[in-house]
Structure formats: C-alpha cells, structure tokens
Amino acid sequence: MLDGFGAVLDRLQGLLGKGYLLAGFFPALLAALASLPLIQIVSPEFPYYVQDALELPAGRQAALGLITVLLVAFAGLLLYITNSWFRRLFESGMLPPLAAWFQWWQQRRLQDLQKKIQDMRPDVVDYRCEVRDGKWNKQLLAARVRGRSQNGAGPATRDMLAGIEAMGTLRSANERIPFADEQRTFQLLIADLERHNADTIPELNRAQVSFEELSLYAYEQTEVAFGRLNSERHTQFPNQAGRVGPSALSNLNAAHEDAIFERYGMNGELFWPLVEKYASADEHFRGSLEESKVRLDFPVSMAAVALLFTVGWLAALLALHAGRVPACLLAILGPAAALIFYRIAVWNAYAFNATVRTAIELFRFQVLAGLHCALPADSAEERQVWRALTRLRELGEGAVPYRHV
C-alpha cells in the first residue's frame, strides 16, 4: 500500500514538478487528513464505513485507495493552479472592509517607521560632525593641554564619571547611546580636563580614554541603527506613501518593484518573463530560482487551505449542530494557522524577491541581446534603454534602435 502511494507521488512529481508536490498535493493531503476527526463528529457512522472498506478484497481496496489519492491529487492541482490568485487575494486584504482597515494599519506602520527615522536623523548628523570628523577628539586634546597649565589635582567630577559609567552600561547591553547623553558627559569631561592635569590623575585619564572609545561605539551603533531603519523603509514599503497597500505582502512587492525601477529603470513585472526564460535556462541558477519559488508558494497554499478548511468546516459544524467545542476550536486554530503561514509567506517573499533581483542582475543583458538592443556603456545609458523599452511595451510609443548581428 505504501509502496503504491510512493509510486503515485513519484509519478506526480515527475509530471508536474516539485512545486506541485509541495504547494499543491501536500496541503490538500493535510486538509484531507485533518478532516477525518471532523467527519466522525458530523457523521458518527464514519468509523463503520472505514471498517467496511478495510474488509473489502485487496483489489477493491487498491482501487478505492487509488481513487482517493487521485481526488486529493486533483484538489492539489486546483490549489496549485490557483496559488497565484490566492497570493493576490492576500495582497489585496481579501474583503473590502478588511482591506480598508488593513491599509490604515499599514499606513500607521509606515508613519511610525518614518517617525523613528526622523527622530534619529539629528543624532546621526551630530555624531558625524562631532565624532566621525574628529571634532570632539581635537577639543579633548586642547582641553587636556590647557589643564596641564592649570595643574589641578582633582578629583574628577562624580557626574562625569557616572555619565561614562551609564554609557558603558548601554554598550554592555548593546544598546544605542543617545547623542544628548553623550554630549552632556562630553561637556563635563571638557570642564574637568581644563581644570585638572589629567597626566597626574589616573581616574581622569581613564575617563578620557573610555569616553573616546564609547563615543566611537555610539557613532557606529547609531549609523547601524539608522541604516537598518532606512533599509526597513525601502524594503517593506513603496517609495510613495500614497501607494501603500493593505498588506505587508503587497507593500513588500511594491517596494521590490520600486527598487528595480530605481536601479535599472526597468519595469520588473513587465520584463520578468523574459528574464526568467534566461534564468531558468542556466543550470547553475535554475535550482535556486525554483527553490525560492516553492518556498513562497508552499506557505501561500497552506494559508489558503487553512482559510478554506476553517470556513467550510465551520459552516458544516454550525449547520449540523455538531457542538460548540469543535466549532470554537476550529474558529481559533484555523485563522491562527492561516496567519502563521501568511507570515511565513511574507518572510519567504523577501528571499524570492532577492532571487529575482539577482536574476535581473545576472541576465538582463541577455534579455537586451535577445531583443536586439545594443548593450549600454554605463548605468545611466542602461536606464535610458530600459525606460524606452518600457514605454514602447506599455504604451506603444517611442523608438528603440535595434542592432542585428
């Protein structure tokens, strides 16, 4: 029985590919298996039907098993074919009332992210001016020279030492040091260095060394945090706030399209079939492209199955008055599973978009050669070529010079 089932799986994979097996057949099979306990709740006679089937002759059992596998395979085929439709459905927010609320939520996320960027920008500018360009180090050196002439014997200010200790605590926790805290400690240190001779006060000398190290850490940490926020802004949302969609998946794809257009001047969605043709023909790249596509299709199919399974069985349980406990469990676990797989789809969409950008980077010149266009001499000329091709394909306007070899 298991050998026959394995043979069917091998045949299905050979005919339709690995993508169908993982994004079509397996989700349908899991839905069928998860339906068995619910069928028993709706129809208490179901175990007797199973027992009758197990008592059939071997030939009829094999025929019945084959029919069951073929039905699951057909359901998986329908799921596999409609995978892109379900992805578009998830991108659109599904129902109009939900889409409006989801879009508002995504706009709030963008506003919060932009606010974080704006709040951190002054710190970035200040750290670049004071620390990166060495302005603070020069002032500390000059204050130390003036302190030698004063020849003060100390001790160092407690507030200054406490400020450096607080900065060290933030560094130990790998947290960012705000510029205002850094500047306050700097002013106290400058005052101490101007009044006392740091060469004769080990405590003050160590404080200056520690401050210089901590200020460099604070600058680097702020740059990293600022770069991370900007990266999130440009990878998770489109460039124009008015194009924010109702879902993280739609905004991720819009940001992906904007990145391709800014880098190459290309409409990525329009020219992707041509790029994919050359990428799929490359034996070294084809596997990576197929793998990233399957990783995206599988959670989309699982999220779709979870929603269909929940809606279908919840309606059946309520219509047949099968009990509150199964209905409540299904109403909780079903949407939770759909949400989990949707989040996995969003994460995998990052990897798929990265693979698409890599394919465009590697094979876009083959597309130009296939379209009989002269290869550009630099990136600026390349953007002009792709913009002209986009205008020609979208609007039928403009002229693109061809090169025939």
N, C-alpha and C positions, 0 to 999 in steps of 0.2 A: 504493500500500500504506500509506504513512504518512498520506496524506490520509484513508483509510478508518479507520485507527486513531484519528486525531484526531477524526473524526466520532463514533466509538463513545464516546470519552472525554467529548465534549461532551454526548452523549445521556445517559450515565450520571450526569454531574454535574447535568444538568437534572432527571433523575428522582429521584435520591437525595441530591443536595446535595454541597457541597464537603467536608463531614465524611466522607462515604463515600469520596470520591475519595482523600483524604489518609490517612485512618485505616483504610481497607479495601482498596481496589483497589491502590494503590501498594505497600503492604507485601506483598501477595500476589504482585504482579508481580515485585518484587525477589527474593522467595523462589524464584519460578519461574526467573528468570534465573540466580540463584546455584546452582540445581540442575543446570544444563546441564553444567558440568565434572564434577560428581559422577556424573551419568548416564553420561558417557563412561567414567569409571573403572569403574563397575559393569557397564556393557554396552559393550564395545569396538566393537560393530557400530552404535552410535548415529549416528556421522557418515554412514554409508551410508544410514540411514533419512532423515536430513536431506537428503542429496543426492537421494534418490528423490523426496522431497517438492518440492524445488526444480525437478525436471524434469516435474512434473505440469502439465497445462494451466492457464491463468490462472484459469479458473472454479473448478477444484478447489482451486487454491492459495488463492483468496479464501475458499472455503467452509471449508477447513482452518484458515486463519488466524482466521476468524470464530469457529469452534468453540473454538479455543484461547483467544481473548480472552474468550469467554463463560464458559469454565471458570474462567479466572482471575478474572473478574468475580464469578462465583458464590462462589468461595473468599473473595474480598474481602468479599462480602456477609455470609458466615458470620462472618468476622473482625470486621466492623463491628458485627454484631448482638451478638456475644459480648464486645465491648470492655469493657463494664461488669463482666462476670463475671471477665474476666482482671484487671481493676483490683482487684476484691475478693479475687481469689486472691493477688495480690502483697501486698495489705494484710495478709492472714492469715498470711503466711510460707510458703504453699504446703503443705508436708508437715509433719505434727505434730512429728516430731523436729527438723526445721529451725526450726519456729515456736518451740519451746521455747528453742532456743539463741539465735535472733534476739531473742526477748523479753528474755532475760537480757542480751544485748548492749545493747539499747535502755535497759534499766534502769540499766546501768552508765553509759551516756552521760548519762542524767538525773542520776545521782548525782554524776558528775564536774562537770556544769554547776552543780548546786546547791552543790557544794563551792567552786567558783570564786566564786559569788555570796556565800557566807558568808565566804570569806576576804577578799573586797574590801569587805564591808559596814563593818568598823571604819574602814578608810581613808576611806570616804565620809562617815561620821559625823564623824570627826576633821577632815577638810578643810572640812566645812560649818561646824563650830564655830569653827575657828581662822582659816580663810581667807575663806570666804564672809561670815561675820558680822563680819569686820574685826578680830578679837581680836589676831592677830599684828601687824597694822599699828599698832595702838594701843600694843602693848608695844614695838615697834621705835622708835616716836616717843618714848615715855617714856624708853627706854634712851639714845637719842641726846641728849635733854635732860640726863640725868644725866652723860653723857660730856663735855658741854661744861664742866661744873663741874670735872671731873677734869683736863681739858685734857691728856690723854695724847698723846704724839707718835707713837704707833705703834711698829712696823709692825703690819699686820693679821695675824691668825693664819694660818699656812700651811694648817692642816687645814680652816679655814673656807673659804678660797679654793679649796682642792681640792674641797671639797664642792659649792660653787657651780659649779665647772667640770664636775664629774661630772653635776650636774643639767642643765647646758646641753648636755652631750653627749647625754643622754637626750632632751632636747627636739629637738635637731637630727635625731635618729633617729626622731622622732615616737613615742616610747615613753612609757609611764606612769612617773611618779616615785613610788616607794613613800613613804608618809607617814613611816615611820621614818627614811628618809634625809633627808627634808625637815625633820623635827623636830630631828635631830642637827645639821644645819647651822644651823638657826634658833637653837639654844642657843649655838652657838659665835659666831654673829653678835651675839646679845644681849650676850654677855660682852665682845666687842671694842668694841661701841658704848658700853657702860658704862664702860670703862677709858680710851677714847681719844676725842678730839674729831674726829668724822667730817668736820666742816666744813673742817678743815685737812689731812685725809688723803684725797686723791682716790681712792686704791685702796679704802679702806673705804667711801667714799661710793658708788662704783660698785657695790661688793658689795651694799650695801643695796638699791639700785635694781634690780639684777639679781635679787636674791632675791625681791623683791616681784613682779616680772614672772614669775619661774619658779614661784612659789607659786600665782599665779593660773592659769598654764598647767596646773600639776599638779592643781589642783582641777577645772578644766574637763575635762581629759583623764580623770580618774577618774570624773567624773559620766557622761561619754560611754561609757566602758568598762562602767560599772555598768548604765547604761541598755541597752546592747547585749546584755549577758548576760541581763538580765531579759526583754528582747524575745525573745531566742532561747528562753528558758524557756517563755514563754507562747505562742509561735507554733509551736514544734516538739513540745511535749508537752502532754497534758491536765493539768488542774489537779490532779487526784488521782493520786498515784503508782501506786495500785492499778489504774488504767485504762490503764497504759502497754501498748501493743500490740507485736507482733513486728516491725514495720517502720516506717521513717521516714514512709512514706505514710499508714499508719493513724494514727500519732500526730499527724501534721500535720492530718489531717481531724478527729480528736478535739479538738485544740486549737482548730480553727476553729469547731466546734460549741459549745465552751465559751465562746468569745469572743462568739458571737451570743447565747447564753443570758444571759451576764452583762450585755451591753449592752442587750438589749431584753426579756429574759425569754421569748424565743421559742425553740421547738424548730425550728432552721433546717431540718433534714432533713424534718420533717413539713410545714412550710408552704412549702418551696421550690417545689413545683409551682405553687402559686398565685402566688408572687412572679414565677416565670419566665414565667407567662402574661402578666402586665402588662409585664414587661421585654422580652419578645420582641415585644410589640405596639408598643413605642416604636421608631420608625425610627432615632432617633439612638443608642439603646443596643443595639439588636439586633445590629449588626455586631460590637461589642466583645464581647458575650456569646458569639456564635458563634465568633469568632476564638479566644478563650481556651479554649473547649471543644475546638476542633480541636487546639490546641497541646497539650492534655493527652491527647487520645485518640491522637494520632499516635505519641508515644513508647511509650505502653502497647501499642499494636498491634505496633510494631516489636520491643519486648521479648518479646511473646508469640510472634511469628513466629520470633525468634531461638531461643527455647527449643524450640518445636515442630520447627523445622528441625534443630536440633542433635540432639535426641532421636531423631527419625525417621531422619535420615541416618546417625547414629552406629550405630543398631541395624542398618541395612541394610549398612553397610560391614563391621561385625563379623560379621554373619551370612554374608555372601558372601565373607569373607576377602579384601577388596579392598586390603589393605596397611595397615601401621602408620602410615606418614607421613600419609596423608589423615585417618585416624581421630584421630591425635594433634593435627593442626592444627585439625580441627573441634572436638575436645574443649576446646581452648584458646580459639579465636577465637569460638566460639558463645556460651559463657557470658560472655565478656568483652563481646561486643556487647550481650547481654541486660542486663548490669549497667550499661553506659553508658547505654542507653536508659531503664533504670529510674531512674537518677539524673536524667536529663533530665526524666522524668515528675514526679519529686519537685520539681524546680525550677519546672516549669510549673504544678504544683499550687498553689504559692504565688500565682502570678498569677491562676489560676482562682478560688481562694478569695477573693482580694482583689476580683475582679469580682463574685462572689456577694455579698460584704458591701456593695459599692457598690449592687448591685441592691436589696438589702434596705433600705438606707438611703434609696433614692430612691422605691421603690414599695410599701413596707409599708403606708402609709396607704391606698393604693388597694385593697390586699387587705382592710383593715378596712372600708372603704366597701363593697366587694363582698360582704362577709359581714354587712352591715347592722349594724355595730357603730359606736357613737359614737366620734368621734375623741378621743383623750385630750388633757388640757390640759397635761400635763407628762410628763417621762420616767418619774417614779415611777408615775403612773397608767397609762402605757403598759405598763410591766412587769406590772402587775396584770391588764391586759386580755389580754395575750399568755399569761400563766400560766393565766388562766381558760380561754382558748380551747384551750390545750394540754391541760389536764386534761379538758376536755369531749371533745376529739377522741381522746385516748389512752384514757381510762377511761370516758367517757360519764357523768361526774359533774360536779356544779356547775351553775350557771346563769349565762348571759351575756345581759345585756339587749340587745335589738335595737332598731334605730332604722329606721323605714320612712318613706321620703320619697315 
